[in-house]
Amino acid sequence: MTDLTIDLGFIKLKNPVIAASGTFGYGLEFAPFFDLSKLGGFVVKGLYFSPRPGNPPPRLVETPSGLINAIGLPGVGVRRFADEILPQLRKIKTAIIVNVCGENEEEYASVVEFLDKEEGISAYELNISCPNVEKDGLCPALDSEATFSVVSLVKKTSSRPVITKLSPNVTDIVEIALSAQEAGADALSLVNTLLAIAVDVEERKPVLGNIFGGLSGPAIKPISLRMVYQVVRRVKIPVIGMGGISSGRDALEYLITGAKAVEIGTANFIDPEASIKIIEELKDYCEENGFERIEDVIGTIKR
Amino acid sequence: MIKDPQARIIGKENWKDYYLLSIESPRIATQAHPGQFVMVRITSHSYPLLRRPFSIHFKDERNIEIFFKITGSGTGILSQKKSGDTLDILGPLGKGFHAGETLRGKDVVAVGGGRGIAPLYFLAHELRSHGAAVKIFYGGKSHEDLPLKAKFEENGFELFCSTDDGSLGFKGLISDYLQTELQTFNPARIFACGPEPMMEKIAEISQSGDIPTEFSLESVMGCGFGACWGCVKRIRKNNHEGWVKICEEGPVFSGEDIIWTEVEK
């Protein structure tokens, strides 16, 4: 019997597979397909303090093996989340991670302050890296000082572990990763989507209502994997890898590279049961390759 | 909502760029209502990446049908599938048309533009089974865009056809044809699916005649079951305007709730 559990230090996961924020709704959307407690965890859709409408459509455009989205983080806000959604999530025996957003540092802190009073949340994932809510894709994760500042503030406010989600749209992701670590982040998750556009050649205009969007899906995997490779060598805190994972083998690339866990994103849309299949494939790999524990696979990449 | 990863294609028809696939999926078929849709996975590879949404064109106890036109790479690949191939489909999804007993004995109209005719065949049968008298308005650019004409006629539906080029039926837009015909009768409800300008025009016409309407909207969809928030349109709800998910709260909306000018962005 393979042991798939993962110890992130601040939290133990049943297995290394976490459904990624923005692709998993509030979790309940996937309950018709499988038992959510089989997941290592899931990250609910990004929450601002107040409800938000999101961006005007079109919000999605498909590209070769990829998807550009400019959803714009619509959501119910913290109050409705706490009153209507969280009570249902508490019954699910897995790690519930809340993706925390803010238009400024104070909002990140106020979301965390509000949610800290609520039971049933395992950790926060600080979304400082969404590319399609601010003009030209601006977000704190593009700058090491801004990252340090917001992570420090949230850490002061939060009684729970804080995972910081990084942006790939930077020259040196290691610099930002070190900044987040120094500010007290308990873990890093990387990467968010790649800033991207698509053009309608008949209309000769950008396809997306927001012009800019974030590219995800299999197309980005080599890039996100490279960033995980760079970051795990330099930080001491656990790294959660994501970007284009749609199979057990994809997940293994990240784990072997040194990610302690993985997040599954776009694949959830194409196959709502993708995460469950990936867990099965990880188990098969361990059995076939003589690993009793998945933790023994992590970081085993040879030079 | 059911995921059927091994739904077998048991029949295929083709008229130029238009295709009809019959797919064996008893669990989806038994639950399906007119106006609902399925998400079809085009390939097990990563291109095209996303599933594609298709209205349920018809069903019986075991099978569903989808009707589509080749409009891009996804539908192009789907058109190459053969009888005996299997498809991975999710469905039935969304909320369909209201085609119940309240329409018994009443005149109703279903307007389809081009491939927008897809959900109306199932709807027409449902309406008739509830005792409504259904008039089908079916428009396209030319006679080649009306491949289902014979099928509706063979099934005894009263059909009004239009083409932009006049190659079949009324010459002009189907909405203009409808407007002309509405001078002679007053339907209890108009259902429509097709290009947005067509639907917007029908919304205008019906509003002036105070006729309730239901429109089936189309959108690119990421998932089809409410998780991605990608397929929104501007909808009025409880006196409040907002972006509403077509997949979850639609694809059928009451005409008075749709903010048309915001829809076409």
Interface residues (C-beta under 8 A of the other chain):
Chain A: G22 T23 F24 G25 E29 F30 P32 F33 K45 P53 G54 P56 P57 P58 R59 L60 V61 E62 P64 S65 G66 L67 N69 I71 P74 G209 G217 P218 A219 S246 T266 N268 F269 I270 D271 P272 E273
Chain B: M1 K3 R41 S46 Y47 P48 L49 L50 R51 D88 L90 S219 V220 M221 G222 C223 F225 G226 A227 C228 W229 G230 C231 V232 K233 G242 W243 E262 K265
